Amino acid sequence: MDKMKKRRIYISLIKYLIPCFIICAAGICLIMWLSDYFQRWYLNRAGNIVIPTYVYTDDLEISGRIPEWLWKYKAIRYAKTMLIPLWALVCLWFTFRIFYRRELKEPVDVLSKASERILGDDLDFTVESRSDNELGALCASFETLRKNLYDSNYQLWKSLEERKRLNSAFSHDLRTPITVLKGYTELAEQLDGELTPEKQADILRKMSGQIDRLERYTDKMSSIHKLEDIIPEETCFTFGQLSREVDETGSLVCTDKVYSQKAEGDTEQELFTDKELLMQVCENLLSNAVRYAASSVSTHLYTEGDKLYITVSDDGEGFSEEALRKAWQPFYRGGDENEKEHFGLGLYICRLLCKKCGGDIVLSNNETGGGEVTASFDIKKSESR
């Protein structure tokens, strides 16, 4: 900033004007000398009028000693009168031209191009100027403005991307519970007239439970701005309750596939974790398995120490090498890039939710070649979680 204060535009202009005035004055003196010289030479040659060196030719004309017929003499005098202001204008024109090219042109061009790019919503550039005057400082201010606009637009873009990802995840996660509800509805329609009051009450209870869970999940998702903001709400339930719900969900999701479940654990063991998130992970894994299974899907539930493990297997083609590396990436769909109904978010969401609940997910291929996904959850009671 101190350097900027020393190099002001008007000081630079004065530095250019000083030599301009010197050159201009020297040129005027030369023009006057040459004019007087040629006037004397012409009078001595054409008019035989001898003029002393100490007498100006202009004084002779005023005194009336110059004949009227010496028109060339007058032309030289008038030319001198015209050349002096013309020379002054030329000097000023060249001075301002040099001043503009050296001091103003570069920062003005930089500012002009920067303005055009900013107006065109192109912020991927840098405003740089070698000028160290006020225009250079203005270029630096433009660069600060560009950076601020770029950061603001980037944050807005990130916010929109997060919202887009959240909406896609929300839409993705709603599909499986809706499928479960449709399964209950279809079951009720198939058994219409054959349902006992107890069976009907059981189906309504299960549907009501799914609806309540959907409402709670919807409230939770609507209160966050991005998936990473999800906060697990620890609840207590037993291993037996979980295995029954997983079995019911698997049977309804795997409508055209053979479904089987294996549960190893104490049915009365208490589990402490977010049951809604756990079931959401389980439903997503079952939904993915059904998509790739050839004929059957199976689940295996068991506990080890403070961890609960849920393994979902299918008898499909299994995971490719690329899928094993990239399946965690959001919107990765492997060979289904053109399948509009598949978002490519299932495993990404499952891994995120498992990590929120103190666990993780492991992908592999089982002995028969099909895909196998194991989700783990921390089930130890914790006041901090």
C-alpha positions in Angstrom: 0.0 0.0 0.0 2.9 2.4 0.7 4.2 1.8 -2.8 0.7 2.5 -4.2 0.6 5.8 -2.4 4.0 6.8 -4.0 2.9 6.0 -7.5 -0.2 8.0 -8.2 -1.4 8.5 -11.7 -1.2 12.3 -11.6 2.5 12.1 -10.4 3.2 9.7 -13.3 1.5 12.1 -15.7 3.7 15.0 -14.4 6.8 12.9 -15.0 5.7 12.5 -18.6 4.7 16.1 -19.1 8.1 17.6 -17.9 10.1 16.1 -20.8 7.2 16.9 -23.1 7.4 20.6 -22.2 11.2 20.6 -22.6 11.0 19.0 -26.0 8.1 21.2 -27.0 10.0 24.4 -26.0 13.1 23.2 -27.8 11.1 22.6 -30.9 9.4 26.0 -30.7 12.8 27.7 -30.4 14.0 25.7 -33.4 10.9 26.6 -35.5 11.4 30.3 -34.6 15.1 30.2 -35.5 14.6 28.4 -38.8 11.7 30.8 -39.7 13.9 33.8 -39.0 16.8 32.3 -40.8 14.8 31.6 -44.0 13.1 35.0 -43.9 16.5 36.7 -43.8 17.8 34.5 -46.5 14.9 35.2 -48.8 15.0 39.0 -48.2 18.7 39.0 -48.9 18.2 37.1 -52.1 15.0 38.4 -53.5 14.7 41.9 -52.1 18.3 42.9 -51.6 17.3 44.0 -48.1 20.2 43.7 -45.7 19.0 43.0 -42.2 21.3 43.4 -39.3 21.6 40.3 -37.1 20.3 42.2 -34.1 17.1 43.2 -35.8 14.1 40.7 -35.9 12.4 40.3 -39.3 9.0 40.8 -37.6 10.2 44.4 -36.7 10.9 45.1 -40.4 7.3 44.2 -41.4 5.9 46.4 -38.6 8.0 49.3 -39.7 6.7 48.9 -43.3 10.1 48.2 -44.9 9.0 44.8 -46.3 7.5 45.2 -49.9 4.0 43.8 -50.5 5.2 41.6 -53.4 7.4 39.5 -51.2 4.6 37.0 -50.5 6.9 34.1 -49.8 8.4 36.0 -47.0 4.9 36.3 -45.5 4.2 32.6 -46.2 7.2 31.6 -44.1 6.0 33.9 -41.3 2.5 32.5 -41.3 3.9 28.9 -41.5 5.8 29.7 -38.3 2.6 30.9 -36.7 0.9 27.6 -37.6 3.8 25.2 -36.9 4.3 26.4 -33.2 0.8 25.3 -31.9 0.8 22.3 -34.2 4.2 21.2 -32.8 2.8 21.7 -29.2 -0.3 19.5 -30.0 1.9 16.8 -31.5 4.1 16.8 -28.4 1.1 16.5 -26.2 -0.5 13.8 -28.3 2.6 11.6 -28.3 3.1 12.3 -24.5 -0.4 11.2 -23.7 -0.2 8.2 -26.0 3.0 7.0 -24.4 1.5 7.7 -20.9 -1.6 5.7 -21.8 0.3 2.7 -23.3 2.7 2.5 -20.4 0.5 3.4 -17.4 -3.2 2.8 -18.3 -3.6 0.4 -21.2 -2.6 -2.8 -19.5 -4.7 -2.4 -16.3 -7.7 -1.0 -18.3 -7.5 -4.1 -20.6 -7.3 -6.4 -17.6 -10.3 -4.7 -16.0 -12.3 -4.8 -19.2 -11.7 -8.5 -19.8 -12.3 -9.3 -16.1 -15.6 -7.4 -16.3 -16.7 -9.3 -19.4 -15.8 -12.7 -17.9 -17.5 -11.9 -14.6 -20.7 -10.8 -16.4 -20.5 -14.1 -18.3 -20.4 -16.0 -15.0 -16.9 -17.2 -15.8 -14.9 -16.9 -12.6 -12.2 -19.4 -13.3 -9.4 -16.9 -14.0 -7.0 -14.5 -12.2 -7.0 -10.7 -12.4 -3.3 -9.8 -12.5 -1.7 -6.4 -13.4 1.9 -5.2 -13.2 0.8 -1.6 -12.7 1.6 -0.1 -9.3 -0.7 2.9 -9.5 -4.4 3.3 -8.6 -5.5 1.1 -11.5 -3.2 -1.6 -10.3 -4.8 -1.3 -6.9 -8.2 -1.5 -8.6 -7.1 -4.7 -10.4 -6.2 -6.2 -7.0 -9.7 -5.2 -5.7 -11.2 -6.9 -8.7 -9.2 -10.0 -7.9 -10.6 -10.0 -4.4 -14.1 -9.5 -5.7 -13.6 -12.4 -8.1 -12.3 -14.7 -5.4 -15.3 -13.8 -3.1 -17.7 -14.4 -6.0 -16.0 -17.7 -6.8 -16.1 -18.8 -3.2 -19.8 -17.8 -2.9 -20.7 -19.6 -6.1 -18.7 -22.7 -5.1 -20.5 -22.8 -1.7 -23.8 -22.4 -3.4 -22.9 -25.1 -5.9 -21.9 -27.4 -3.0 -25.1 -26.6 -1.2 -27.1 -27.5 -4.3 -25.2 -30.7 -4.8 -25.7 -31.7 -1.2 -29.4 -30.9 -1.6 -29.5 -32.9 -4.8 -27.7 -35.8 -3.2 -30.0 -35.6 -0.1 -33.1 -35.6 -2.2 -31.9 -38.6 -4.3 -31.0 -40.4 -1.1 -34.4 -39.6 0.4 -36.2 -40.8 -2.8 -34.0 -43.9 -2.8 -34.7 -44.8 0.8 -38.4 -44.4 0.5 -38.7 -47.0 -2.2 -38.1 -50.1 0.0 -40.6 -49.1 2.8 -43.1 -48.4 0.1 -42.4 -51.8 -1.4 -43.0 -53.4 2.0 -46.3 -51.6 2.4 -47.3 -52.7 -1.1 -46.5 -56.2 -0.1 -48.8 -56.0 2.9 -51.5 -54.5 0.7 -51.2 -57.2 -1.9 -51.2 -59.9 0.8 -54.4 -58.4 2.2 -56.0 -58.4 -1.3 -55.0 -62.0 -2.0 -56.5 -63.2 1.3 -59.6 -61.0 1.0 -62.4 -62.9 2.7 -60.0 -65.4 4.3 -58.4 -63.2 6.8 -59.1 -63.9 10.4 -59.6 -60.9 12.7 -56.3 -61.7 14.4 -54.4 -61.9 11.0 -56.0 -58.7 9.8 -55.1 -56.9 13.0 -51.5 -58.2 12.7 -51.2 -56.9 9.1 -52.6 -53.6 10.1 -50.2 -53.4 13.0 -47.2 -54.1 10.8 -48.4 -51.6 8.2 -48.9 -49.0 11.0 -45.4 -49.7 12.2 -43.9 -49.1 8.7 -45.9 -45.9 8.4 -44.7 -44.7 11.8 -41.1 -45.4 10.8 -41.5 -43.6 7.5 -42.9 -40.6 9.4 -40.0 -40.6 11.8 -37.5 -41.0 9.0 -39.1 -38.2 6.9 -38.9 -35.9 9.9 -35.3 -36.7 10.5 -34.4 -36.2 6.8 -36.3 -33.0 6.5 -34.5 -31.4 9.4 -31.0 -31.9 7.9 -29.2 -30.1 5.0 -26.9 -32.9 4.0 -26.5 -36.7 4.7 -23.5 -36.1 7.0 -25.8 -34.2 9.4 -27.7 -37.3 10.4 -27.5 -37.9 14.1 -28.4 -41.4 15.3 -31.0 -41.6 18.0 -30.2 -44.6 20.3 -33.1 -46.9 21.2 -33.2 -50.2 23.0 -34.6 -53.4 21.4 -33.9 -57.1 21.5 -32.1 -59.3 19.1 -35.3 -61.3 18.7 -37.4 -58.3 17.7 -34.8 -57.3 15.1 -34.5 -60.7 13.6 -38.3 -60.9 13.2 -38.5 -57.5 11.6 -35.7 -58.3 9.2 -37.3 -61.6 8.3 -40.7 -59.9 7.6 -39.0 -57.2 5.5 -36.9 -59.7 3.6 -40.0 -61.8 2.8 -41.9 -58.8 1.5 -39.0 -57.3 -0.5 -38.0 -60.7 -2.1 -41.4 -61.2 -3.7 -40.1 -63.3 -6.7 -37.0 -64.6 -5.0 -36.5 -67.3 -2.4 -35.6 -65.7 0.9 -34.0 -67.3 3.9 -32.6 -66.1 7.2 -30.2 -67.3 9.8 -30.1 -65.6 13.2 -27.4 -66.6 15.7 -27.8 -64.9 19.1 -29.7 -64.6 22.3 -33.2 -63.4 21.4 -33.4 -61.5 24.7 -30.1 -59.7 24.2 -30.6 -55.9 24.3 -29.2 -53.9 21.5 -28.6 -50.2 21.7 -28.5 -48.3 18.4 -30.7 -46.3 16.0 -33.2 -48.9 14.9 -34.5 -46.8 12.1 -31.1 -46.3 10.5 -30.3 -50.0 11.0 -33.5 -51.1 9.3 -32.9 -48.6 6.5 -29.5 -50.2 5.9 -31.0 -53.6 6.0 -33.7 -52.7 3.5 -31.3 -51.1 1.1 -29.0 -54.1 1.2 -32.0 -56.4 0.6 -33.2 -54.2 -2.2 -29.8 -54.3 -3.9 -29.5 -58.1 -3.4 -32.9 -58.7 -5.1 -31.9 -56.6 -8.1 -28.8 -58.8 -8.7 -29.9 -62.2 -7.4 -30.6 -65.0 -9.8 -33.1 -66.9 -7.6 -32.4 -66.5 -3.9 -31.4 -64.0 -1.2 -30.3 -64.8 2.4 -29.5 -62.9 5.5 -27.4 -63.8 8.4 -27.6 -61.9 11.8 -25.2 -62.4 14.6 -23.4 -60.6 17.4 -19.8 -60.5 18.5 -18.9 -58.5 21.5 -20.3 -55.0 21.2 -21.0 -55.4 17.5 -24.0 -56.6 15.5 -23.4 -58.0 12.0 -26.0 -58.3 9.3 -24.8 -60.2 6.1 -27.0 -60.1 3.0 -26.0 -62.6 0.2 -27.4 -63.4 -3.2 -26.7 -66.0 -5.9 -26.1 -63.5 -8.7 -22.9 -62.8 -10.6 -21.3 -61.1 -7.7 -19.2 -57.9 -7.6 -16.8 -57.0 -10.3 -13.3 -55.8 -9.5 -14.3 -52.3 -10.4 -17.4 -52.5 -8.2 -15.4 -53.7 -5.2 -13.3 -50.5 -5.6 -15.9 -47.9 -6.5 -19.2 -49.2 -5.1 -18.9 -46.7 -2.2 -18.9 -43.7 -4.5 -22.3 -41.8 -4.7 -24.2 -42.3 -8.0 -22.0 -45.3 -9.0 -24.1 -47.7 -11.0 -21.5 -50.0 -12.5 -23.0 -51.5 -15.7 -26.4 -49.9 -15.1 -25.5 -46.3 -16.1 -28.6 -46.0 -18.3 -31.0 -47.4 -15.7 -32.9 -44.3 -14.6 -34.7 -46.0 -11.7 -31.4 -46.9 -10.0 -29.8 -44.0 -8.3 -26.5 -45.6 -7.4 -26.7 -44.5 -3.8 -27.6 -47.6 -1.9 -24.2 -48.7 -0.7 -23.0 -45.2 -0.3 -25.9 -44.4 2.1 -25.5 -47.8 3.9 -21.9 -47.1 4.6 -22.6 -43.6 5.8 -25.4 -44.8 8.1 -23.3 -47.6 9.5 -20.4 -45.3 10.3 -22.9 -43.0 12.0 -23.8 -46.0 14.2 -20.2 -46.9 15.0 -19.8 -49.6 12.4 -18.9 -50.1 8.7 -19.7 -52.2 5.6 -17.6 -54.9 3.9 -18.1 -56.0 0.3 -17.1 -59.4 -1.0 -18.1 -62.4 -3.1 -19.3 -65.6 -1.4 -18.2 -69.1 -2.2 -20.9 -69.6 -4.8 -19.9 -66.5 -6.7 -22.7 -64.2 -5.6 -22.4 -60.9 -3.9 -22.1 -60.6 -0.1 -22.4 -57.4 2.0 -21.8 -57.3 5.7 -23.0 -54.3 7.7 -21.8 -53.8 11.3 -23.3 -51.7 14.1 -22.1 -50.7 17.6 -24.7 -52.0 20.0 -23.2 -51.0 23.2 -25.1 -48.5 25.3 -23.5 -45.1 25.1 -24.5 -41.8 26.6 -22.4 -39.8 24.1 -24.0 -41.3 21.0 
